[in-house]
Amino acid sequence: MIIGIVGCGAIANIITNYAIEGKLGSELKYFYDCDLERAENLAAQVNGTVVLKIEDMLNYVDLVIEAAAPSAVPLVVPKILNSGTNVMIMSVGALMDEKFRLKLNQLAEENNVKIFMPSGAIVGLDGIKSASIGKINKATLITRKPPKSLGKTLTEKEILYEGKASEAVKKFPVNINVAASLSIACGIDVDVKIIADPKVKRNMHEVYVEGVFGSFRTSTENVRCDINPKTSMLAAFSAIKLLKDLNQNFVIGN
Ligand SMILES: NC(=O)c1ccc[n+]([C@@H]2O[C@H](COP(=O)([O-])OP(=O)(O)OC[C@H]3O[C@@H](n4cnc5c(N)ncnc54)[C@H](O)[C@@H]3O)[C@@H](O)[C@H]2O)c1
């Protein structure tokens, strides 16, 4: 597969580094970023091609990874789908709007292509997908991050938000993709608490899900990306794993 990427920041850097090691199983070839220098830096590492607009890669790629920003999703994803190209969306917060999500799904159907949403920084999405075959009654998320990851300078712990995921993604759009992933996978607007805690060094997520299947709790302590401390390394790894699975005959997990 030939891959293009939109957004050449933290996630794209990790994917590119992995591609350099020759283990991706696909060719990461086209790079687009509104900051041209970022695209040039990454492209240079894999002998890739920089494009000045998304349209310039669409005839040459099998899949585009969106790793830019929630605001980029409505700008680029419909174009990608309409060109008959598969897309992987990292800025999951943009998909909380159900009307928009259904519109993208319809475009994918019309163009016979797929939209992939990797599990990102959350753990347990496999279990949630299985659980969703029965009814899920309750899902909660507690996110605890160092203040810097939430754009704050604090010396004491502070609860920044308590409420529904749909509101959380509006208030913390680049920080709470996990709330969106969880809500979309569960099919409910989950209850979210966001805590800025100077005592923690990692991005931490505690998930609780209850339904016909029983219940489970997951706890994640994510190492942050050097380039962007808001982003967890696991999110980039999940994109890489999903990409690799697309080329595998033996796929583990749902
Ligand atoms: N699904 C998850 O669990 C998860 C986890 C972490 C991050 N994310 C999301 O993935 C996305 C990428 O994360 P990152 O840490 O690599 O971000 P980053 O800020 O490090 O890099 C984003 C890059 O995209 C570029 N960009 C922004 N808007 C653009 C546009 N409209 N067109 C072209 N380029 C654009 C920026 O210039 C920047 O270089 C973010 O939206 C982030 O919230 C999702």
The ligand as a Tripos MOL2 file, in Angstrom:
@<TRIPOS>MOLECULE
LIG
   44    48     1     0     0
SMALL
NO_CHARGES

@<TRIPOS>ATOM
      1 N1         -7.0750    9.1570   18.7250 N.am      1 LIG1
      2 C1         -6.3030    9.4490   19.7650 C.2       1 LIG1
      3 O1         -6.3590    8.8190   20.8160 O.2       1 LIG1
      4 C2         -5.3320   10.5840   19.6410 C.ar      1 LIG1
      5 C3         -4.2510   10.6700   20.5280 C.ar      1 LIG1
      6 C4         -3.3620   11.7230   20.3590 C.ar      1 LIG1
      7 C5         -3.5690   12.6920   19.4050 C.ar      1 LIG1
      8 N2         -4.6500   12.5960   18.5870 N.ar      1 LIG1
      9 C6         -4.9350   13.6210   17.5850 C.3       1 LIG1
     10 O2         -4.1710   13.3740   16.4260 O.3       1 LIG1
     11 C7         -3.8860   14.6190   15.7820 C.3       1 LIG1
     12 C8         -2.3850   14.7330   15.5490 C.3       1 LIG1
     13 O3         -1.7090   14.6850   16.7790 O.3       1 LIG1
     14 P1         -0.1860   15.1600   16.8910 P.3       1 LIG1
     15 O4          0.1990   15.0210   18.3160 O.co2     1 LIG1
     16 O5          0.6210   14.5170   15.8440 O.co2     1 LIG1
     17 O6         -0.3620   16.7160   16.5770 O.3       1 LIG1
     18 P2          0.7930   17.8110   16.3380 P.3       1 LIG1
     19 O7          0.2090   19.0880   16.8160 O.co2     1 LIG1
     20 O8          2.0850   17.3560   16.8900 O.co2     1 LIG1
     21 O9          0.9130   17.8430   14.7480 O.3       1 LIG1
     22 C9         -0.1590   18.2290   13.9340 C.3       1 LIG1
     23 C10         0.3900   18.7380   12.6200 C.3       1 LIG1
     24 O10        -0.7090   18.9820   11.7410 O.3       1 LIG1
     25 C11        -0.5440   20.2330   11.0840 C.3       1 LIG1
     26 N3         -1.8800   20.7340   10.7500 N.ar      1 LIG1
     27 C12        -2.8240   21.2180   11.5820 C.ar      1 LIG1
     28 N4         -3.9310   21.5470   10.9090 N.ar      1 LIG1
     29 C13        -3.6890   21.2580    9.6090 C.ar      1 LIG1
     30 C14        -4.4590   21.3780    8.4160 C.ar      1 LIG1
     31 N5         -5.7070   21.8670    8.4230 N.pl3     1 LIG1
     32 N6         -3.8890   20.9860    7.2560 N.ar      1 LIG1
     33 C15        -2.6280   20.4990    7.2250 C.ar      1 LIG1
     34 N7         -1.8490   20.3640    8.3200 N.ar      1 LIG1
     35 C16        -2.3850   20.7370    9.5090 C.ar      1 LIG1
     36 C17         0.2400   21.0940   12.0640 C.3       1 LIG1
     37 O11         0.9680   22.1010   11.3810 O.3       1 LIG1
     38 C18         1.1520   20.0680   12.7380 C.3       1 LIG1
     39 O12         2.3920   19.9460   12.0790 O.3       1 LIG1
     40 C19        -4.4330   15.7260   16.7150 C.3       1 LIG1
     41 O13        -5.7050   16.1460   16.2820 O.3       1 LIG1
     42 C20        -4.5580   15.0210   18.0300 C.3       1 LIG1
     43 O14        -5.5680   15.5720   18.8420 O.3       1 LIG1
     44 C21        -5.5160   11.5560   18.6790 C.ar      1 LIG1
@<TRIPOS>BOND
     1     1     2 1
     2     2     3 2
     3     2     4 1
     4     4     5 ar
     5     4    44 ar
     6     5     6 ar
     7     6     7 ar
     8     7     8 ar
     9     8     9 1
    10     8    44 ar
    11     9    10 1
    12     9    42 1
    13    10    11 1
    14    11    12 1
    15    11    40 1
    16    12    13 1
    17    13    14 1
    18    14    15 2
    19    14    16 1
    20    14    17 1
    21    17    18 1
    22    18    19 2
    23    18    20 1
    24    18    21 1
    25    21    22 1
    26    22    23 1
    27    23    24 1
    28    23    38 1
    29    24    25 1
    30    25    26 1
    31    25    36 1
    32    26    27 ar
    33    26    35 ar
    34    27    28 ar
    35    28    29 ar
    36    29    30 ar
    37    29    35 ar
    38    30    31 1
    39    30    32 ar
    40    32    33 ar
    41    33    34 ar
    42    34    35 ar
    43    36    37 1
    44    36    38 1
    45    38    39 1
    46    40    41 1
    47    40    42 1
    48    42    43 1
@<TRIPOS>SUBSTRUCTURE
     1 LIG1         1 GROUP 0 **** ****
